[in-house]
Amino acid sequence: MQRVTVTLDDDLMEDLDRVMAERGYTSRSEAIRDLARAGLARARVEANSEAPCVAAMVYTYDHSAREVSRRLTAAHHDFHDLTVSSLHVHLDHDECLEVSILKGSVGEVRHFADHLVAQRKVQNGEVVIIPRK
């Protein structure tokens, strides 16, 4: 392990200390290591659309809206090679939540996620992409 000296301004140090307290870190070193890992992972995802990844796509939609369930199912079938598993939850009479675990290249996963979120009557959606080595 290497020792590195870093200078942080007071506002950034306050933010770091707040995050440490919220998440239960016992040392600044471990907090900074985790933040660096997260930033490096995000940079890898952004830098290479061909890089392999796994992802969680989470979205909500109004299942009673005309054709939305059929369109979403068709999209999953069109991209069947990316979908590892899906979970469907009925939130109330009209609203559903779906969580899809995806595996493929960053570019393919982003394209599929954008395609799902763009569907009419999909209310919210977000994809979390985790790079693989």
N, C-alpha and C positions, 0 to 999 in steps of 0.2 A: 504494500500500500504506500502511496506517496502522500506527502504533506504539502498542501498548497495554501498560500496566504491570499485571501481575497478581501478587498475593501468594499464595504457596502455603505450607502448613505443611510441616514437615520430613518427615513420613511420606509425604505426597503427592509431594514433591520426590524422595524416594528411589525411590518407585514409578516416577515419570517417568524418572528417570535409568536405572533398571533396564530399562525398556521400550526406551529409546533404545539402550542397549548391546545388548540382545537383537536388535533389529531393524536395527541399524546406522545409526541417525540420526547425522548429523554436527552437528546444531544442535537446541537445545531449541525454537527457533521452528518449525522444520519438523515436529517431533514434535507439538507442541501444535496446529499447523494441521491435521495429519492426524487427530488425536483429535477436534478440533472438527468437522471435516467428517463423521467417522463418527457423532458424536453428533447432529449436525444432520440427517443422513440418517435415522437411527433415529427422531428426533422427527417428521420428515415422514411416515414410514411409519405411526407410531402415531397421528398426528393426523387422517389422512384416509383412510378405507377406500375411497374412490372414486378415489384417486390412482393413476395408471398406474405399473406396476412391471414388472421382470423378476425372476425368482427361480430358485434352484436347490433342488430338493427331493431330499434324499438319504435313503434308508431301506434297511434290511435286513429280510429275512423268510425264514421257513422254507418253501421252495417245495414240500416234500413234505407239508406240512400240508394237510388236506382243504379244497379249494375256494379256498385263498388266492390262487393265481395267477389263477384265473378272476375272483375278486372285484376284484383289483387291475387286471386288464385292463379289466373292465367299468367301473371307476371312471374310468380314463383315457379310455375311450370316452364316458362320460357328460359329461366335462369336456374334450372334444376341442378346444374352442376356446381353451383355456388352454395346452395342451401344444405346445411348439415342437419338442422333440426328447427322446428318452429313450435311456439307455444301460443295458444289462442285463449284469451281471457275475456269473459263478458263482464264489463264494468257496471253496466246498468242495462235498462231495456233497449237502448239504442246504440250505446258506445262500446266498442271493442278495443282491446289492446293486443297487439301481436309483438312477439319477440322472436326474431330469426337469428340463428347462429349461422354465420357465413364463413366460407373458406375459399380463398382464391387469390388473385393478384389484387393489389391496392386499386388499380384502375377499374377492374371488373366490379369489385365490391362497391366502389364509389358510384359507378354508373348505375348499378342495380339499386342502390340506396336512393340516389337522386330520382330514378324512375318511380320508385314506390312513393316517395314523398310528394311527387308531382301529380299523383293520381287525384282526381277530383274527389272531394269529401274525406281525404286523409287530413286529419286536423293537425297533428303534430308528428314529427318524426326526427330521429337522430340516430346516427351510426357512430359506434366507437370502434376504431380500427386499431388492432394490436399487431405490430410487425412480427414476423417470424424470421428466424435466422436461416 
